[in-house]
Amino acid sequence: MNIWEELGRINIELKKEFLCVPPYQCVNGKYLNDIKCDMAHGDSPAGKIRASINLPWQRAYQIEYRYKKCEIFLPYMPVIEYATYDAMDGNWICSYLSFLPVVEAVLREWAKICPDLSFNKMKGFVIQLVDFLKRQNYYPSDRKLWPESHVEFLQYALGILYQDFDQYKQQNFSQIFNRNLSLHKLEGVINISEGLSNITRILLVLDIIAELYLMQDPVNYWNIIFYADPESNGDFQLRWNLYVKHAMLAAGPNDLMVLYNHFIDKKTMT
């Protein structure tokens, strides 16, 4: 079986965690084959995917070579910069709540500049957007499964993210990944482990939006990929080093963990 055809089977498993194989340079035949082998041994692929999404290098790369290249992201770069910093610092709850409105904001910007799209309500816009993306014909070969898998995930993830209260509750999802519950009832936000899971999911949604947006202009898209030079990019290097520093601090007993252990986690209270 062609390794790209494994995408479907891998993504079915990842769908249970509201994830999919991300649109990153590190994703190649070996990457997918490693996931396939892990699954053959009964291991979930979600851990490897989460690690790829949250890697400080990847976050710095996404900002420098994806978000900053998308005109629909540019008005919201200050929010994205601070929210990513929070994520690297382990402040997942605040980071997630900062990123949540960015999803709708960039989609509204896309609708403003694309004559084939119009934003009224999210549900109708998602249908329009998916139909528009399916007509793009990003790849003529078997690699078309790659962007098609991201369009499919985006449709699924946005459908989950913007479901109303009752529909979401009826699904009996074990995890809370829903804009309405998060912003209006704070469900899926208060628990620190859910905060980490949800920031990973929202980052993946934004990464896929940026990738599909850039792929509309193939020449510019491939120029960005081929001529990206992180090693000599001062902004990338500064951002990456900053993220590494704070990610390492977040792994130890930093102030956020002290706050959690002494004032939030009731198990530590006497």
Protein Blocks (a to p, Z undefined) as FASTA:
>chain_A
ZZklmmmmmmmmmmmnopacddbfklcfklmmmmmmmmmnopafklmmmmmmmpmklmmm
mmmmmmmmpmklmmmmmmmmmmmmmmmnopamlmmmmmmmmmmmmmmmmmmmmmkbccfb
fklmmmmmmmmmmmnomafclklmmmmmmmmmmmmmmmmmmpcfklmmmnopabdcdfkl
mmmnopoklpmklmmmmmmmmmmmmmmmmmmmmmmmmmlmmmmmmmgcfklmmklmmmmm
mmmmmmmmmmmccfklmmmmmmmmmmlpZZ
